[in-house]
Amino acid sequence: MRVVKEAEERRNEILDAADELFGQKGFDGTSTKDIIEKVGIARGTLYYHFKSKEDIMDALIERYNGRLLGAAQEIAVDKRIPLIERIIRVVMAMNLSGASSKEIMEHIHKPQNALMHQKIQKVIVCGVTPILTGIIREGIEQGLFNTPFPYECMEMVVVYANAVFDENLVEMKDEDRTSRIQAFIFNTERLLGAKSGSLMSIMQLFGSENGESNE
């Protein structure tokens, strides 16, 4: 057991170093030698844990996925936070943050990494949907929503948002994006049987991404 623990600690040290270096120098600008020197290990030690730099990136993405889902779940069950705000914060928690977040997004959108992109989308759909469904069920109990299909509604919402608002899949001008966001919220309210305009505060999610106001 002692050996396993030390191996896991070393693996995390390598990932931490790579995370920082990818953020500073970019994925392509970082070599395995850079990572080895930063951690202070032998090349053989690196390759004991990871087959390649791409393997390190894959592991970083898996680690981010776990952390983000964990953070989203913590928010979802915190009933001190108003229900609509919890929905917003759960979605915001799914945004990648960290030293190498930009590099991660660029990496997974490369054509050769299509399978990796697909895996991340699966994590989002299968991981976020049930978390949001729990909040929607609370909303149904409180009379805010009225739908017999809370999980299916959230699945539709997550799949649509994940596909249409992915700039690498759908190219949009600013005015097109604004129109789609408004339509997205309008139709989400209808799916959930919510009062018209009750979810418009979700606009702040998209406004914060673009650095724009939604007046």
C-alpha positions, 0 to 999 in steps of 0.5 A: 500500500505504501508503494501505491501511495508514493506512486500516486503522489509522484503522478500528481506531482508530474501532473501539477508540473505539466499543468503549470508548464502548459499554462506558461509555455503552451502544450506544443512549447512544453517538452517532456524534458521541461516536465522532468526538470521541473519535477526533478525526476529521471526520464524513466520515472516519467515514462513509468507513469505516462507514455507520452506528453499526450498521455499527460494531457489526457490525465489532466483532462480526467483530473479536471473532469473529476474536480469540476463534477465534484464542485458542481455536486457540492453546489447542487446540494447546498440549499443555502443557495437560492435554487435558480442561482444554484442552476447558474453556479452548477453550469459555471462550475463546469467551465475549465479553470486553471493554469492550462485550461486554454491549452486543454481546450485547444488540445481536445479540439484538434482533429486527432483528438476527436475521441478525447473530445467525445469522451469529455462531452460524454462526461458533461452529458452523463455527469451534469444532467443528473446533478441539474435534475436534482435541482429541477426536482426541488423546483418542482416541489417548490412549484417553480417548475412543472414537468413530468420529465425532469431528467429528459428536459435537462438532458436536452438542455445540456446536449443543446448547450454543449453542442450549439455554444461550442464555438468549434462546432457552430460559428456565430456572429455576436447577434446570432449568439445573442438570439440563440441564447434568448431562444435557449432560455425561452425554450428551457422555461417552456420545457420545465413549465416555468414562469415566463422570464423566470430563468432570464438571470441565466443570461449572466452565464453567457454575458460573463463569458463574453465580457458583455452586459445583457441589458 
